[in-house]
């Protein structure tokens, strides 16, 4: 059984005005962050 997440990179971004549903509460900032993460992996 694997007990930890294996990942090429890990990123943390705090969206100050969002709670648990940051995709819906801060969609522009969330999508911009995800695009930046994807670009850094390719």
mmCIF file of the N, C-alpha and C atoms, coordinates in Angstrom:
data_MODEL
# 
_entry.id   MODEL 
# 
loop_
_atom_site.group_PDB 
_atom_site.id 
_atom_site.type_symbol 
_atom_site.label_atom_id 
_atom_site.label_alt_id 
_atom_site.label_comp_id 
_atom_site.label_asym_id 
_atom_site.label_entity_id 
_atom_site.label_seq_id 
_atom_site.pdbx_PDB_ins_code 
_atom_site.Cartn_x 
_atom_site.Cartn_y 
_atom_site.Cartn_z 
_atom_site.occupancy 
_atom_site.B_iso_or_equiv 
_atom_site.pdbx_formal_charge 
_atom_site.auth_seq_id 
_atom_site.auth_comp_id 
_atom_site.auth_asym_id 
_atom_site.auth_atom_id 
_atom_site.pdbx_PDB_model_num 
ATOM 1   N N  . UNK A 1 1  ? 0.845   -1.169 0.000   1.00 0.00 ? 1  UNK A N  1 
ATOM 2   C CA . UNK A 1 1  ? 0.000   0.000  0.000   1.00 0.00 ? 1  UNK A CA 1 
ATOM 3   C C  . UNK A 1 1  ? 0.900   1.247  0.000   1.00 0.00 ? 1  UNK A C  1 
ATOM 4   N N  . UNK A 1 2  ? 0.559   2.219  -0.841  1.00 0.00 ? 2  UNK A N  1 
ATOM 5   C CA . UNK A 1 2  ? 1.299   3.480  -0.887  1.00 0.00 ? 2  UNK A CA 1 
ATOM 6   C C  . UNK A 1 2  ? 0.745   4.408  0.189   1.00 0.00 ? 2  UNK A C  1 
ATOM 7   N N  . UNK A 1 3  ? 1.616   4.940  1.032   1.00 0.00 ? 3  UNK A N  1 
ATOM 8   C CA . UNK A 1 3  ? 1.184   5.781  2.145   1.00 0.00 ? 3  UNK A CA 1 
ATOM 9   C C  . UNK A 1 3  ? 1.439   7.264  1.921   1.00 0.00 ? 3  UNK A C  1 
ATOM 10  N N  . UNK A 1 4  ? 2.026   7.624  0.782   1.00 0.00 ? 4  UNK A N  1 
ATOM 11  C CA . UNK A 1 4  ? 2.275   9.036  0.519   1.00 0.00 ? 4  UNK A CA 1 
ATOM 12  C C  . UNK A 1 4  ? 2.060   9.333  -0.963  1.00 0.00 ? 4  UNK A C  1 
ATOM 13  N N  . UNK A 1 5  ? 1.808   10.560 -1.259  1.00 0.00 ? 5  UNK A N  1 
ATOM 14  C CA . UNK A 1 5  ? 1.584   11.008 -2.620  1.00 0.00 ? 5  UNK A CA 1 
ATOM 15  C C  . UNK A 1 5  ? 2.919   11.256 -3.292  1.00 0.00 ? 5  UNK A C  1 
ATOM 16  N N  . UNK A 1 6  ? 3.138   10.631 -4.422  1.00 0.00 ? 6  UNK A N  1 
ATOM 17  C CA . UNK A 1 6  ? 4.341   10.865 -5.207  1.00 0.00 ? 6  UNK A CA 1 
ATOM 18  C C  . UNK A 1 6  ? 3.988   11.878 -6.296  1.00 0.00 ? 6  UNK A C  1 
ATOM 19  N N  . UNK A 1 7  ? 4.765   12.934 -6.373  1.00 0.00 ? 7  UNK A N  1 
ATOM 20  C CA . UNK A 1 7  ? 4.454   14.015 -7.296  1.00 0.00 ? 7  UNK A CA 1 
ATOM 21  C C  . UNK A 1 7  ? 5.743   14.672 -7.766  1.00 0.00 ? 7  UNK A C  1 
ATOM 22  N N  . UNK A 1 8  ? 5.788   15.111 -9.031  1.00 0.00 ? 8  UNK A N  1 
ATOM 23  C CA . UNK A 1 8  ? 6.992   15.797 -9.502  1.00 0.00 ? 8  UNK A CA 1 
ATOM 24  C C  . UNK A 1 8  ? 7.171   17.167 -8.847  1.00 0.00 ? 8  UNK A C  1 
ATOM 25  N N  . UNK A 1 9  ? 6.091   17.761 -8.394  1.00 0.00 ? 9  UNK A N  1 
ATOM 26  C CA . UNK A 1 9  ? 6.151   19.078 -7.741  1.00 0.00 ? 9  UNK A CA 1 
ATOM 27  C C  . UNK A 1 9  ? 4.898   19.277 -6.914  1.00 0.00 ? 9  UNK A C  1 
ATOM 28  N N  . UNK A 1 10 ? 5.007   20.105 -5.910  1.00 0.00 ? 10 UNK A N  1 
ATOM 29  C CA . UNK A 1 10 ? 3.849   20.447 -5.082  1.00 0.00 ? 10 UNK A CA 1 
ATOM 30  C C  . UNK A 1 10 ? 3.780   21.956 -4.976  1.00 0.00 ? 10 UNK A C  1 
ATOM 31  N N  . UNK A 1 11 ? 2.577   22.514 -5.049  1.00 0.00 ? 11 UNK A N  1 
ATOM 32  C CA . UNK A 1 11 ? 2.379   23.959 -5.002  1.00 0.00 ? 11 UNK A CA 1 
ATOM 33  C C  . UNK A 1 11 ? 1.250   24.283 -4.030  1.00 0.00 ? 11 UNK A C  1 
ATOM 34  N N  . UNK A 1 12 ? 1.398   25.379 -3.321  1.00 0.00 ? 12 UNK A N  1 
ATOM 35  C CA . UNK A 1 12 ? 0.349   25.848 -2.422  1.00 0.00 ? 12 UNK A CA 1 
ATOM 36  C C  . UNK A 1 12 ? 0.051   27.299 -2.750  1.00 0.00 ? 12 UNK A C  1 
ATOM 37  N N  . UNK A 1 13 ? -1.205  27.600 -2.918  1.00 0.00 ? 13 UNK A N  1 
ATOM 38  C CA . UNK A 1 13 ? -1.642  28.971 -3.180  1.00 0.00 ? 13 UNK A CA 1 
ATOM 39  C C  . UNK A 1 13 ? -2.826  29.238 -2.279  1.00 0.00 ? 13 UNK A C  1 
ATOM 40  N N  . UNK A 1 14 ? -2.744  30.283 -1.462  1.00 0.00 ? 14 UNK A N  1 
ATOM 41  C CA . UNK A 1 14 ? -3.838  30.664 -0.581  1.00 0.00 ? 14 UNK A CA 1 
ATOM 42  C C  . UNK A 1 14 ? -4.648  31.753 -1.272  1.00 0.00 ? 14 UNK A C  1 
ATOM 43  N N  . UNK A 1 15 ? -5.925  31.506 -1.444  1.00 0.00 ? 15 UNK A N  1 
ATOM 44  C CA . UNK A 1 15 ? -6.835  32.505 -2.003  1.00 0.00 ? 15 UNK A CA 1 
ATOM 45  C C  . UNK A 1 15 ? -7.569  33.127 -0.823  1.00 0.00 ? 15 UNK A C  1 
ATOM 46  N N  . UNK A 1 16 ? -7.183  34.336 -0.474  1.00 0.00 ? 16 UNK A N  1 
ATOM 47  C CA . UNK A 1 16 ? -7.666  34.973 0.753   1.00 0.00 ? 16 UNK A CA 1 
ATOM 48  C C  . UNK A 1 16 ? -9.182  35.092 0.841   1.00 0.00 ? 16 UNK A C  1 
ATOM 49  N N  . UNK A 1 17 ? -9.855  35.320 -0.279  1.00 0.00 ? 17 UNK A N  1 
ATOM 50  C CA . UNK A 1 17 ? -11.298 35.550 -0.243  1.00 0.00 ? 17 UNK A CA 1 
ATOM 51  C C  . UNK A 1 17 ? -12.109 34.303 -0.580  1.00 0.00 ? 17 UNK A C  1 
ATOM 52  N N  . UNK A 1 18 ? -11.492 33.137 -0.479  1.00 0.00 ? 18 UNK A N  1 
ATOM 53  C CA . UNK A 1 18 ? -12.190 31.898 -0.813  1.00 0.00 ? 18 UNK A CA 1 
ATOM 54  C C  . UNK A 1 18 ? -12.078 30.912 0.343   1.00 0.00 ? 18 UNK A C  1 
ATOM 55  N N  . UNK A 1 19 ? -13.061 30.065 0.445   1.00 0.00 ? 19 UNK A N  1 
ATOM 56  C CA . UNK A 1 19 ? -13.048 29.030 1.471   1.00 0.00 ? 19 UNK A CA 1 
ATOM 57  C C  . UNK A 1 19 ? -12.758 27.683 0.841   1.00 0.00 ? 19 UNK A C  1 
ATOM 58  N N  . UNK A 1 20 ? -13.565 26.685 1.147   1.00 0.00 ? 20 UNK A N  1 
ATOM 59  C CA . UNK A 1 20 ? -13.347 25.338 0.647   1.00 0.00 ? 20 UNK A CA 1 
ATOM 60  C C  . UNK A 1 20 ? -13.720 25.191 -0.823  1.00 0.00 ? 20 UNK A C  1 
ATOM 61  N N  . UNK A 1 21 ? -14.527 26.074 -1.341  1.00 0.00 ? 21 UNK A N  1 
ATOM 62  C CA . UNK A 1 21 ? -14.966 25.988 -2.736  1.00 0.00 ? 21 UNK A CA 1 
ATOM 63  C C  . UNK A 1 21 ? -14.296 27.062 -3.580  1.00 0.00 ? 21 UNK A C  1 
ATOM 64  N N  . UNK A 1 22 ? -12.966 27.126 -3.514  1.00 0.00 ? 22 UNK A N  1 
ATOM 65  C CA . UNK A 1 22 ? -12.256 28.202 -4.182  1.00 0.00 ? 22 UNK A CA 1 
ATOM 66  C C  . UNK A 1 22 ? -12.466 28.229 -5.692  1.00 0.00 ? 22 UNK A C  1 
ATOM 67  N N  . UNK A 1 23 ? -12.737 27.113 -6.305  1.00 0.00 ? 23 UNK A N  1 
ATOM 68  C CA . UNK A 1 23 ? -13.016 27.097 -7.742  1.00 0.00 ? 23 UNK A CA 1 
ATOM 69  C C  . UNK A 1 23 ? -14.253 27.928 -8.065  1.00 0.00 ? 23 UNK A C  1 
ATOM 70  N N  . UNK A 1 24 ? -15.219 27.938 -7.163  1.00 0.00 ? 24 UNK A N  1 
ATOM 71  C CA . UNK A 1 24 ? -16.458 28.683 -7.395  1.00 0.00 ? 24 UNK A CA 1 
ATOM 72  C C  . UNK A 1 24 ? -16.418 30.085 -6.788  1.00 0.00 ? 24 UNK A C  1 
ATOM 73  N N  . UNK A 1 25 ? -15.652 30.278 -5.721  1.00 0.00 ? 25 UNK A N  1 
ATOM 74  C CA . UNK A 1 25 ? -15.607 31.571 -5.049  1.00 0.00 ? 25 UNK A CA 1 
ATOM 75  C C  . UNK A 1 25 ? -14.597 32.531 -5.675  1.00 0.00 ? 25 UNK A C  1 
ATOM 76  N N  . UNK A 1 26 ? -13.510 31.999 -6.239  1.00 0.00 ? 26 UNK A N  1 
ATOM 77  C CA . UNK A 1 26 ? -12.460 32.799 -6.880  1.00 0.00 ? 26 UNK A CA 1 
ATOM 78  C C  . UNK A 1 26 ? -12.058 32.119 -8.192  1.00 0.00 ? 26 UNK A C  1 
ATOM 79  N N  . UNK A 1 27 ? -13.002 31.939 -9.125  1.00 0.00 ? 27 UNK A N  1 
ATOM 80  C CA . UNK A 1 27 ? -12.699 31.129 -10.315 1.00 0.00 ? 27 UNK A CA 1 
ATOM 81  C C  . UNK A 1 27 ? -11.557 31.667 -11.172 1.00 0.00 ? 27 UNK A C  1 
ATOM 82  N N  . UNK A 1 28 ? -11.467 32.971 -11.353 1.00 0.00 ? 28 UNK A N  1 
ATOM 83  C CA . UNK A 1 28 ? -10.407 33.513 -12.209 1.00 0.00 ? 28 UNK A CA 1 
ATOM 84  C C  . UNK A 1 28 ? -9.026  33.244 -11.608 1.00 0.00 ? 28 UNK A C  1 
ATOM 85  N N  . UNK A 1 29 ? -8.883  33.505 -10.319 1.00 0.00 ? 29 UNK A N  1 
ATOM 86  C CA . UNK A 1 29 ? -7.588  33.285 -9.662  1.00 0.00 ? 29 UNK A CA 1 
ATOM 87  C C  . UNK A 1 29 ? -7.255  31.802 -9.583  1.00 0.00 ? 29 UNK A C  1 
ATOM 88  N N  . UNK A 1 30 ? -8.256  30.962 -9.332  1.00 0.00 ? 30 UNK A N  1 
ATOM 89  C CA . UNK A 1 30 ? -8.020  29.521 -9.248  1.00 0.00 ? 30 UNK A CA 1 
ATOM 90  C C  . UNK A 1 30 ? -7.549  28.975 -10.589 1.00 0.00 ? 30 UNK A C  1 
ATOM 91  N N  . UNK A 1 31 ? -8.230  29.350 -11.657 1.00 0.00 ? 31 UNK A N  1 
ATOM 92  C CA . UNK A 1 31 ? -7.875  28.852 -12.989 1.00 0.00 ? 31 UNK A CA 1 
ATOM 93  C C  . UNK A 1 31 ? -6.506  29.385 -13.412 1.00 0.00 ? 31 UNK A C  1 
ATOM 94  N N  . UNK A 1 32 ? -6.200  30.649 -13.093 1.00 0.00 ? 32 UNK A N  1 
ATOM 95  C CA . UNK A 1 32 ? -4.883  31.205 -13.415 1.00 0.00 ? 32 UNK A CA 1 
ATOM 96  C C  . UNK A 1 32 ? -3.794  30.423 -12.692 1.00 0.00 ? 32 UNK A C  1 
ATOM 97  N N  . UNK A 1 33 ? -4.019  30.070 -11.432 1.00 0.00 ? 33 UNK A N  1 
ATOM 98  C CA . UNK A 1 33 ? -3.045  29.290 -10.678 1.00 0.00 ? 33 UNK A CA 1 
ATOM 99  C C  . UNK A 1 33 ? -2.868  27.907 -11.286 1.00 0.00 ? 33 UNK A C  1 
ATOM 100 N N  . UNK A 1 34 ? -3.966  27.239 -11.611 1.00 0.00 ? 34 UNK A N  1 
ATOM 101 C CA . UNK A 1 34 ? -3.870  25.904 -12.195 1.00 0.00 ? 34 UNK A CA 1 
ATOM 102 C C  . UNK A 1 34 ? -3.168  25.949 -13.547 1.00 0.00 ? 34 UNK A C  1 
ATOM 103 N N  . UNK A 1 35 ? -3.423  26.971 -14.347 1.00 0.00 ? 35 UNK A N  1 
ATOM 104 C CA . UNK A 1 35 ? -2.722  27.127 -15.621 1.00 0.00 ? 35 UNK A CA 1 
ATOM 105 C C  . UNK A 1 35 ? -1.220  27.297 -15.405 1.00 0.00 ? 35 UNK A C  1 
ATOM 106 N N  . UNK A 1 36 ? -0.832  28.085 -14.393 1.00 0.00 ? 36 UNK A N  1 
ATOM 107 C CA . UNK A 1 36 ? 0.584   28.282 -14.093 1.00 0.00 ? 36 UNK A CA 1 
ATOM 108 C C  . UNK A 1 36 ? 1.240   26.984 -13.632 1.00 0.00 ? 36 UNK A C  1 
ATOM 109 N N  . UNK A 1 37 ? 0.544   26.194 -12.832 1.00 0.00 ? 37 UNK A N  1 
ATOM 110 C CA . UNK A 1 37 ? 1.081   24.911 -12.393 1.00 0.00 ? 37 UNK A CA 1 
ATOM 111 C C  . UNK A 1 37 ? 1.260   23.997 -13.592 1.00 0.00 ? 37 UNK A C  1 
ATOM 112 N N  . UNK A 1 38 ? 0.272   23.921 -14.447 1.00 0.00 ? 38 UNK A N  1 
ATOM 113 C CA . UNK A 1 38 ? 0.372   23.068 -15.635 1.00 0.00 ? 38 UNK A CA 1 
ATOM 114 C C  . UNK A 1 38 ? 1.521   23.497 -16.529 1.00 0.00 ? 38 UNK A C  1 
ATOM 115 N N  . UNK A 1 39 ? 1.694   24.796 -16.715 1.00 0.00 ? 39 UNK A N  1 
ATOM 116 C CA . UNK A 1 39 ? 2.781   25.302 -17.552 1.00 0.00 ? 39 UNK A CA 1 
ATOM 117 C C  . UNK A 1 39 ? 4.148   24.973 -16.954 1.00 0.00 ? 39 UNK A C  1 
ATOM 118 N N  . UNK A 1 40 ? 4.245   24.959 -15.634 1.00 0.00 ? 40 UNK A N  1 
ATOM 119 C CA . UNK A 1 40 ? 5.531   24.662 -14.991 1.00 0.00 ? 40 UNK A CA 1 
ATOM 120 C C  . UNK A 1 40 ? 5.892   23.185 -15.120 1.00 0.00 ? 40 UNK A C  1 
ATOM 121 N N  . UNK A 1 41 ? 4.927   22.337 -15.400 1.00 0.00 ? 41 UNK A N  1 
ATOM 122 C CA . UNK A 1 41 ? 5.192   20.891 -15.498 1.00 0.00 ? 41 UNK A CA 1 
ATOM 123 C C  . UNK A 1 41 ? 5.459   20.428 -16.918 1.00 0.00 ? 41 UNK A C  1 
ATOM 124 N N  . UNK A 1 42 ? 5.249   21.287 -17.888 1.00 0.00 ? 42 UNK A N  1 
ATOM 125 C CA . UNK A 1 42 ? 5.458   20.865 -19.287 1.00 0.00 ? 42 UNK A CA 1 
ATOM 126 C C  . UNK A 1 42 ? 6.712   21.459 -19.861 1.00 0.00 ? 42 UNK A C  1 
# 
